[in-house]
Amino acid sequence: MIASYFRLLLIVIYAKSLKRAGETLKAFSLLQLEYSKAPHYTSLLYLYGKYAVTSGLTEFYGSAIGALEECLRQCLPHRHYSIKVCVLKNNTSSTTSG
């Protein structure tokens, strides 16, 4: 049990490092792959959605919104505010850029 939490922590740290290093697509791939292996870790799904929304890569907006909506369905209510803020960022950035 503790090993799985440690693994999750390492994945999150590695994904954040990849994003900060400019390897956004690698971070997306890592988060998608690890979430597909362990779908009960909604934090991976949330990070994917958040990173995809803030990346500015419009081709990922659809999957980002889908990931964040899935988080809304699965996460506890106290996390809903953070998810809704990410969705709002996507809506405002897509209306100003188009």
C-alpha positions as a printed Julia matrix, in Angstrom:
98×3 Matrix{Float64}:
   0.0    0.0     0.0
   2.71   2.48    0.96
   4.74   1.47   -2.09
   1.84   2.43   -4.37
   1.55   5.88   -2.76
   5.3    6.34   -3.1
   5.06   5.37   -6.78
   2.21   7.85   -7.28
   4.28  10.59   -5.68
   7.23   9.84   -7.95
   4.98   9.9   -11.03
   3.55  13.28  -10.05
   7.01  14.73   -9.37
   8.34  13.34  -12.65
   5.38  14.73  -14.62
   5.86  18.16  -13.03
   9.56  18.04  -13.86
   8.84  17.12  -17.46
   6.38  19.98  -17.8
   8.79  22.51  -16.29
  11.55  21.27  -18.6
   9.34  21.94  -21.61
   8.62  18.27  -22.31
   4.86  18.76  -22.15
   3.95  15.94  -24.52
   6.05  13.48  -22.5
   4.29  14.62  -19.33
   0.9   14.07  -21.03
   1.93  10.6   -22.16
   3.21   9.67  -18.73
   0.04  10.82  -16.97
  -2.24   9.08  -19.49
  -0.28   5.83  -19.31
  -0.15   5.75  -15.52
  -3.82   6.65  -15.2
  -4.75   3.81  -17.56
  -2.79   1.43  -15.3
  -4.4    2.74  -12.09
  -7.69   4.57  -12.8
  -8.45   4.94   -9.09
  -5.77   7.69   -8.89
  -7.85  10.62  -10.07
  -5.02  12.98   -9.18
  -3.25  11.8   -12.34
  -6.33  12.59  -14.38
  -6.61  16.0   -12.76
  -2.97  16.82  -13.47
  -3.37  15.78  -17.1
  -6.41  18.03  -17.47
  -4.74  20.94  -15.7
  -1.53  20.68  -17.71
  -3.39  20.27  -20.99
  -5.52  23.36  -20.31
  -2.57  25.52  -19.26
  -0.24  24.28  -22.01
  -1.85  26.36  -24.73
  -1.87  23.36  -27.08
  -5.38  23.6   -28.49
  -5.37  20.04  -29.83
  -5.48  18.78  -26.23
  -8.35  20.96  -25.0
 -11.03  18.37  -25.76
  -9.31  15.61  -23.84
  -8.45  18.05  -21.05
 -12.09  19.01  -20.56
 -13.1   15.35  -20.69
 -10.48  14.5   -18.05
 -11.61  17.32  -15.78
 -15.27  16.38  -16.17
 -14.4   12.8   -15.23
 -12.61  14.18  -12.17
 -15.79  16.04  -11.2
 -17.67  12.75  -11.31
 -15.1   10.81   -9.31
 -13.54  13.3    -6.88
 -14.72  14.39   -3.47
 -16.72  17.64   -3.39
 -13.94  19.67   -1.75
 -11.84  19.25   -4.92
 -14.55  20.47   -7.29
 -13.51  24.13   -7.01
 -10.0   23.44   -8.39
 -11.42  21.42  -11.25
 -13.96  24.09  -12.16
 -11.22  26.75  -12.2
  -9.26  24.68  -14.75
 -12.36  24.31  -16.92
 -12.96  28.06  -16.71
  -9.38  28.79  -17.77
  -9.94  26.65  -20.85
 -13.21  28.37  -21.71
 -11.76  31.86  -21.41
  -8.58  31.04  -23.32
 -10.43  29.33  -26.16
 -12.87  32.24  -26.59
 -10.11  34.86  -26.6
  -7.88  32.97  -29.04
 -10.6   32.12  -31.54
